[in-house]
C-alpha cells in the first residue's frame, strides 16, 4: 500500500470520527427523549372539566377557556417545532435556528435541541432539565465547546423556563398543585411555581380577549456562556396566536433581557407545530 492510499484511508477515518462526534448532542437528546416517552406511556384519557379550573384566578380561567382546553385531554407531554432567530450576545446579528423541544409533565423533564449557523459555522445546542437540574451545552460543529453551564442558578433559571413553556405552549398544564396563584387584577396574576427545592416567581399579563400577552420573571439569569450569571428581568411578549390541533395558542413571540440601558431581544420564535400526549 502506497503513501497516497494510506493518507486517503486516514482522511476517511478522520472524517468518519468527526461525523460521529458531531452528533454527540443529538444522540444525548434522542436517548433522553426515548426514556421520557417510555415513562409517560399511559392508557389514561382524563379530560379537563369545568371543576378543574374553577379555583384558578379569573384571568387564568379566561385564558384556558380562550385556548379551548375544556373537554380536551389532560396534557402529559408536549412537543414543539420552532423556526427561530437567535443571537449569542448583544453585539451579534440574528441567525436562523431550527428548534425541537419535548417536555414531560409528571417528572418535569425538558429537552431542547437546536441547530443554527453562525458565520456559516454549524452550531448545535442542547438544554436539558431533569430531576430539578439543568445543563446547557452548545458546540460549534457539534464538537467544539461554545457555551456550557450548570449549577444552582441555572437550575433556578430553567425552572422559570419550564413554567414559561407551560404557560405559552401547554396552558392546560396550569392546572397543577405545584403552582400557587395571586390575582392582582382582571388582567394580571402572580404565580409561584415549585419543583423540588426550587420556587420561582413570575407575572402573567392578559388582554381583554383572554390571551396571554406577556410573562416576566426576575428569577431567570442572563448567562450567554454559562460561566457567569446576571440577575436581569426576563420577558416573553406574545403578539400572534393561531389554531394548533383545535387549540388557540401563541404562534409568534420573542424573549428579551432588561439591561439598564436597553431591552436586549435575543430570540424570535415562529411556532410551527405543537402536539400533546405524544406516544
N, C-alpha and C positions, 0 to 999 in steps of 0.2 A: 504494500500500500504506500503510495507516494505522499509527499508532504501536502499537496493540494487536497487530496482526499481526506487526510486527517483533519485539516483545517475546516473543511466543509462539515465533517461529522461533528467536530467540536462546536461549530456555529449552530448546527441544528439542535444539539443538546442544550446549548446555552439559551436559544430561543424557546425551546420546549419548557425548560425550567422557568424562564421569565414569564411565559404564559401561565404556567401553573401557579406561581406565586402571586401573579397579578390578580388572580381570582380568589385569594385567601378571604377577603372580607365578604365576598359573595357567598362562599361556602359556609362561613360562620353564620351569615344571615339565614341561609336556607336550612341549616341544621337546627337553629333555634326556632325557625318558623315551623318546621315539621313537628318538633316537640310540642309547640303550642297548639297546633291543630289537633294532634292526638289527644292532648289533655282536655280539650274542650268539646270533644265528640259527645253528643247527648241527644236522646230522642225527645227530650222535654220541649214542648212548644207553648210555653206560657205566654199569654198576651197581656198587654198593658191596658188596664181598665181605668175608669174614672176615679175609683177609690185609691188607685196607686199614686195619683198626682194631687189629691185634694188637700194634703198637708204642706204642699210646696208653696213658696211665696207666689203671689198673684202674677208678677211678671214672668216667672218661670213657667207657671201653668199656661199662661197665654202663649208663650214661646213653644211649648210642647204641642199645644193644640194647633198652632200655625204650622209647625213642622209636619204634623199628621201622625203622631205616634200612637194615638188611641186605637185599640183594636189590632195593633201590629205586635209582632213577636218581641219579647224582651231580648236585648242585644247581649250576646255572649262574647262576640268578637267582631271586629270590622276591618276591612281592607280598603285602602285608598290609593288611587293613582293620580299623580300631580305633574303637570308641566309647569316648571317654576323658573324663576330667575333669581340668582343669588350673587352676593359679592362677599369676599372674605374679610374685608375691612373697609373703613370709611373712604380710603383713597383709591379703591379699585372700581372697575366698571362691573356692571351686571353681566352675568354669564348664564346661558340656558342650562337648566338642570332637569333631569328626569328622576322622579321620586316614587318609590313604592313603600307603603307602610302597612304593617299589621299591628293591631292592638288587641290584647286578650284581657277581658274584664275581671274574671274571677281572681286570678293571681296577679293582676296588673302587670302585664308584660307589654312593652312597646318596642317594635323592631322597625327602624327607619333606615332604608337603604337608598343611597343617592349616587348618581353618576353625572358628571359635568366635565367641561373642558375650560381650562384657564390658559390663555395664550396658546391654544392648540394642544395643551398637555392634558391628557385624561386624568381626572380626579375621581376617586371613589371614596365614599364615606359611609360609615355605619354608626348609628346611635342605637344603643340597646339599653333598656331599662327592665330589670328583673329583680325580684325579691328586694325591692326598695333601693337597689344600687344601679348606678348608671355608668356607662362608658361612652366616650366619643373617640372614634378612630378614623382619621381622614388621611388618605395616602395618594400621592401622585403616582400614576401608572399602576395604582393598586399595590405598590411596593414601598415607595419612599415616604416616610412619615412627614406629614404637613402639620397636623394638629392631633393631639391626643390628650385626653383628660379623664379624670375620675376623682372620687373622693366625696366628702360630706356636702360641699357646696354644689357640686354637680348633681348629687342625689336630690338635693332640695330643688335645684333648678329644673331638673327633668320631671320631678313630681308636679311642678307647675305646668310643664308641657303636657303631661298626661291629662291633667284636668282640663286644660285648654282644648285638647283634642276631643275630650268627651263633650264639652260644650258646643263645639263647632261641627265636628264630623258625626257624632253619635249622641244627639240630645236625649234620646231615650235612656241613656245610661245615667242621667242626672237623678233618677230615682234610686238613690244609693245612700245607705246609712252612714257611709264614710263622709258624707257632705253635711255640714251644718250651715243653715241659711240665716241671713239677717236682711229683711226687706227695708230698704232705705226710702224708696218712694215707688210710684207706679211704673217707673222706667229704669230703676236701678236696684241691684241687690249685691250684698257682700256675701262671699262664700268662704267657708273654712273646709279644706279638703285634707283628710288624714289618711296616710298609708303607712302602717307600721309606726315608727317613732317620729315620722315627719308630718308636720301640719303646715300647709301653706295657705295664704290668703289671696283672694282675687276679687275684683269688682267687675260685674257684668252690667252692660248698658243695652237697653232695648228701645225700639221706636214704637210709634202708635200702632203699627200693624202687628207688633208682637215679635218682629225679627230681632235677633241678637245683632248689634251693630258694633260692639267693641268689648274687649276683655283686657283688663290691665292687672298687673301684679308687681309688687316690689320684692318678690321672693325668688326672682329668676336672675341669674348673674351673667353679665357680659363677659365671655371668655372665648375670644376667637381662636386661640391656640390651645386652650385647655390648661394653661400654665399660670394664669392669673385671673382673678375673679373680681369684677367691679359691680357693686350693687347699684344698678340703674333700673328705672321703671321700664317695664316691657309691655308693649301694647300690640294688639292684633285686630285692627279695624277691618270690618267686613262691609263690602259695598255692593255685592251682587249675590243673588240667590237663583237657584234653578231646581228642577224636579229630578230627583235621582230615585228611580225604582219606587215611585209613589210617595216619596218624602220631599218636602220643601226644605232644601239645605243650602248653606253657603256654597257659592261656586267660584268666588274670587275674593281674596283677602291679602293683606300684607302684614308684616311684622316689623316693628321698629323699636330702637332703644332711645330713651330720652337722655341725651347728653346735656350738660349745662348750656352749651352753645347751639345745639340743634337736635332735631329728631333724625336719627340715622336709620333709614329703611334699608334692611339688609336682605329681605326676601319678598318676592311677589309670587303668589300661588294661584294658578288656574286649576281648579279641581276637576278632573276628568271622569273619575269613577268612584263611587262609594258602594260597597257591598257589606251586608251584615250576615252574621252567622255562617261564615264560610266553612265548608266541610273539608 
